[in-house]
Amino acid sequence: MKFLMTLFQIQDYGGIINHAEHLAAGLKQLGHEVDFVMLVPREKIVQRRAPPKDRNKYRKLGTGYWFHQGRGWYGLPRVPYLSKHHRDAFKQKCSKYDAVLWHIPVPTLSKENKGVADWLEVYDGGSKNIAIVHDGNLPELYPHLNYVADKFHAAACVHESAVNSGTMLGIPRKLIVNPFDLTGLDKWTNFDTRKGFVAIQVFKAWKRVDTLIRAIPHMQTKEPKFVGGEGIEYRYMTSQDKCKPKYFDEAGDRIWDKALRFGMTHMGTVPGDVTFQTLREAKLQIDPSYSKKYSSFGAHFNRTTVEAMICGAVPLATDWGMARSRVFAAGKNYIEIPAGCKPQVFADIVDNALTDKNQWLRIKEQNLERVQLFDMRNVAQQYVDLVASTADCELGAPDELAITRCNKNLDFFGIGPVEAARAV
């Protein structure tokens, strides 16, 4: 088959980069052809940027284009969709492929897109369109996907929160997890040579890194305690003059400073290769995140959880973060932390996980099998099967709330609610 991967331009691609690169690699390894272009709003954005001076921080994987984990792709062909000439050329290009895989299937509510409806015309290329849903809060962020539902063959949702929140979609949908390269899968048991835990997160409110930080002073272990990542909550937590009141303990001590005194090491923003090396040396990977909104739809586990399994570390995750997971089971694939538990309870769970060798070996051995689900060739084959048939897909139907949200977003693009009825 011939696949075209595309996406609307956004500011921060995050794990979408990893997904696109590994999916392209998996499809190519199965013998399929893959091309990649990006849809951008303005023609001036298409101008080629100067070659990056720090080329050593860029990599090439499945797509064949240089990319930077924080900055996106360099040299990726771009289609300015406000130009009718370029829209028509794009649709002509799409007609030559068996399927178009849309990593971001509709434009976001960014200032460049306000009052712009031209994007409605880019889907009629004559090939099968597959929407890839990465976000677990689809009803609020992308309800306008319903307006072009009739243009899509199916939706691939990368985790349970995404597939369950997609009940508001009038598109057949299927859970197809994120693809990973399992070439470096750690298969040997090495509990006695590994030390401590790793927790690498973007410090957002729902990532709940502060729950781990509060627990560190209560831990009895002397093993390494590595915390990586930065973000808005990191700045609040560490600021000398703008630290939020919630980031002080009952005694008025900064929880960040206290954790440092009790052995926490902050790694800052961690490059991918360093993340993998650290996970290969640690016993545990901790994901303290949970969101009431996301968990109401289902599990929203972190990419680092799967990377930990690949590197041989055993994951810890919250019950809310793994809510009703079809992929991972508590006690079998990860060690469970009750969401919102007291710091001492959190600390006791970590201390026990660092010393219970039998539990660690059991979970690690079971994850050797479970992680095969994420192999990029296995995931790629599921996309091939989805293009061929939607027989095993779940079906949803837009309700009144979905229609209201769809119309609200369409108003941003200057598309009236009367037209919106066509979508549902």
Backbone hydrogen bonds, N-H to C=O, Kabsch-Sander energy under -0.5 kcal/mol:
donor,donor_aa,acceptor,acceptor_aa,energy
3,F,1,M,-0.5
3,F,33,E,-2.8
4,L,99,A,-2.1
5,M,35,D,-3.0
6,T,101,L,-2.6
7,L,37,V,-0.6
8,F,104,I,-1.3
9,Q,39,L,-2.5
16,I,13,Y,-2.4
17,I,14,G,-1.3
18,N,14,G,-0.5
19,H,15,G,-2.4
20,A,16,I,-2.7
21,E,17,I,-2.5
22,H,18,N,-2.4
23,L,19,H,-2.6
24,A,20,A,-2.3
25,A,21,E,-2.0
26,G,22,H,-2.6
27,L,23,L,-2.6
28,K,24,A,-2.3
29,Q,25,A,-2.3
30,L,26,G,-1.2
31,G,28,K,-1.6
32,H,27,L,-2.4
33,E,1,M,-2.4
35,D,3,F,-2.1
37,V,5,M,-2.1
38,M,77,P,-2.4
39,L,7,L,-2.7
40,V,38,M,-0.6
40,V,79,V,-2.4
45,I,42,R,-0.8
46,V,43,E,-1.8
47,Q,44,K,-1.0
55,R,52,P,-0.6
55,R,53,K,-0.8
57,K,54,D,-2.5
58,Y,55,R,-2.0
59,R,67,F,-2.4
66,W,74,Y,-0.6
67,F,59,R,-2.1
68,H,72,G,-3.0
72,G,68,H,-2.5
74,Y,66,W,-3.1
79,V,38,M,-3.2
81,Y,40,V,-2.0
81,Y,79,V,-1.1
82,L,41,P,-0.6
83,S,80,P,-1.8
84,K,82,L,-0.6
87,R,83,S,-2.5
88,D,84,K,-2.7
89,A,85,H,-1.9
90,F,86,H,-2.3
91,K,87,R,-2.5
92,Q,88,D,-2.1
93,K,89,A,-2.0
94,C,90,F,-2.5
95,S,91,K,-1.5
96,K,93,K,-1.6
97,Y,94,C,-2.0
98,D,2,K,-1.9
99,A,2,K,-1.4
100,V,128,K,-2.7
101,L,4,L,-2.7
101,L,99,A,-0.5
102,W,100,V,-0.7
102,W,130,I,-3.2
103,H,6,T,-2.6
103,H,101,L,-0.9
110,S,108,T,-1.8
113,N,110,S,-1.7
114,K,110,S,-0.5
114,K,111,K,-0.8
115,G,412,F,-2.4
116,V,113,N,-2.1
117,A,115,G,-0.5
120,L,117,A,-1.9
121,E,118,D,-1.9
122,V,119,W,-1.5
125,G,123,Y,-1.1
128,K,98,D,-1.4
129,N,127,S,-0.5
130,I,100,V,-2.9
131,A,129,N,-0.5
131,A,154,A,-2.4
132,I,102,W,-2.7
133,V,131,A,-0.6
133,V,156,A,-2.9
134,H,132,I,-0.7
140,E,137,N,-1.1
141,L,137,N,-1.9
142,Y,138,L,-2.1
145,L,142,Y,-1.8
146,N,143,P,-2.0
147,Y,144,H,-0.9
148,V,144,H,-0.5
148,V,145,L,-0.9
149,A,146,N,-1.4
151,K,148,V,-2.2
152,F,149,A,-1.7
153,H,129,N,-2.5
154,A,129,N,-1.2
155,A,172,P,-2.6
156,A,131,A,-3.2
157,C,155,A,-0.6
157,C,174,K,-2.9
158,V,133,V,-2.0
161,S,299,A,-2.5
163,V,159,H,-2.3
164,N,160,E,-2.9
165,S,161,S,-1.9
166,G,162,A,-0.9
167,T,164,N,-1.4
168,M,165,S,-1.0
169,L,166,G,-2.2
173,R,394,E,-2.8
174,K,155,A,-2.3
176,I,157,C,-2.3
176,I,174,K,-0.7
178,N,158,V,-0.6
180,F,374,F,-2.7
182,L,180,F,-0.7
185,L,182,L,-2.0
186,D,310,I,-2.9
187,K,185,L,-0.7
190,N,188,W,-0.6
193,T,190,N,-0.8
194,R,190,N,-1.0
194,R,191,F,-0.6
195,K,281,E,-2.4
197,F,224,P,-1.9
198,V,284,L,-1.8
199,A,226,F,-1.9
201,Q,199,A,-0.6
201,Q,228,G,-2.1
203,F,201,Q,-0.5
203,F,230,E,-2.0
204,K,202,V,-2.1
207,K,204,K,-1.0
208,R,204,K,-0.6
208,R,205,A,-1.3
209,V,204,K,-0.5
211,T,208,R,-1.5
212,L,208,R,-0.7
212,L,209,V,-0.6
213,I,209,V,-2.2
214,R,210,D,-2.5
215,A,211,T,-0.9
216,I,212,L,-1.5
218,H,215,A,-1.6
219,M,215,A,-0.5
219,M,216,I,-1.6
225,K,263,G,-0.7
226,F,197,F,-2.4
227,V,225,K,-0.5
227,V,265,T,-2.7
228,G,199,A,-2.9
229,G,268,G,-3.6
233,E,203,F,-2.4
235,R,231,G,-2.0
236,Y,232,I,-1.9
237,M,233,E,-2.5
238,T,234,Y,-1.9
239,S,235,R,-1.4
247,Y,244,K,-2.1
248,F,245,P,-1.5
249,D,253,D,-2.9
252,G,249,D,-2.1
255,I,247,Y,-2.2
258,K,254,R,-2.3
259,A,255,I,-2.1
260,L,256,W,-2.1
261,R,257,D,-1.9
262,F,258,K,-1.3
263,G,260,L,-1.5
264,M,259,A,-2.4
265,T,225,K,-2.9
267,M,227,V,-2.7
267,M,265,T,-0.5
275,T,271,P,-2.3
276,F,272,G,-2.2
277,Q,273,D,-2.0
278,T,274,V,-2.6
279,L,275,T,-2.3
280,R,276,F,-1.7
281,E,277,Q,-0.6
281,E,278,T,-0.9
282,A,278,T,-0.8
283,K,196,G,-1.9
284,L,196,G,-1.7
285,Q,314,V,-2.1
286,I,198,V,-2.5
287,D,285,Q,-0.5
287,D,316,L,-2.7
290,Y,206,W,-2.2
295,S,291,S,-3.1
296,S,292,K,-1.0
297,F,294,Y,-1.8
298,G,294,Y,-1.5
299,A,323,A,-1.0
300,H,321,G,-2.8
305,T,302,N,-1.2
306,V,302,N,-0.8
306,V,303,R,-0.6
307,E,303,R,-2.2
308,A,304,T,-2.4
309,M,305,T,-1.6
310,I,306,V,-2.2
311,C,307,E,-2.0
312,G,308,A,-0.7
312,G,309,M,-0.7
313,A,308,A,-2.3
314,V,283,K,-2.9
316,L,285,Q,-2.6
317,A,335,I,-2.1
318,T,287,D,-0.7
319,D,337,I,-1.8
322,M,318,T,-1.6
323,A,320,W,-1.5
325,S,322,M,-1.8
331,G,334,Y,-3.1
332,K,329,A,-1.5
333,N,329,A,-3.0
334,Y,329,A,-1.0
335,I,315,P,-2.4
337,I,317,A,-2.3
341,C,338,P,-1.8
345,V,342,K,-0.5
346,F,342,K,-2.2
347,A,343,P,-2.7
348,D,344,Q,-2.4
349,I,345,V,-2.0
350,V,346,F,-1.9
351,D,347,A,-2.8
352,N,348,D,-2.4
353,A,349,I,-2.2
354,L,350,V,-1.8
355,T,351,D,-0.6
355,T,352,N,-1.0
356,D,352,N,-2.5
357,K,355,T,-1.5
360,W,356,D,-2.1
361,L,357,K,-2.8
362,R,358,N,-2.3
363,I,359,Q,-2.3
364,K,360,W,-2.4
365,E,361,L,-2.4
366,Q,362,R,-1.9
367,N,363,I,-1.9
368,L,364,K,-1.1
369,E,365,E,-0.6
369,E,366,Q,-0.5
370,R,366,Q,-1.9
371,V,367,N,-2.6
372,Q,369,E,-1.2
373,L,370,R,-1.6
374,F,371,V,-1.6
375,D,372,Q,-1.4
376,M,180,F,-2.2
379,V,375,D,-2.6
380,A,376,M,-2.2
381,Q,377,R,-2.0
382,Q,378,N,-1.3
383,Y,379,V,-1.4
384,V,380,A,-2.0
385,D,381,Q,-2.6
386,L,382,Q,-2.2
387,V,383,Y,-2.1
388,A,384,V,-1.5
389,S,385,D,-2.2
393,C,390,T,-1.7
394,E,173,R,-3.4
397,A,167,T,-1.5
403,I,399,D,-2.2
404,T,400,E,-2.2
405,R,401,L,-2.6
406,C,402,A,-2.5
407,N,403,I,-2.5
408,K,404,T,-1.9
409,N,405,R,-2.1
410,L,406,C,-2.5
411,D,407,N,-1.8
412,F,408,K,-0.9
412,F,409,N,-0.6
413,F,409,N,-1.2
414,G,411,D,-0.9
415,I,410,L,-3.0
416,G,414,G,-0.6
420,A,416,G,-1.2
421,A,417,P,-0.7
421,A,418,V,-0.9
422,R,419,E,-2.1
423,A,420,A,-1.8
424,V,420,A,-0.5
424,V,421,A,-1.0
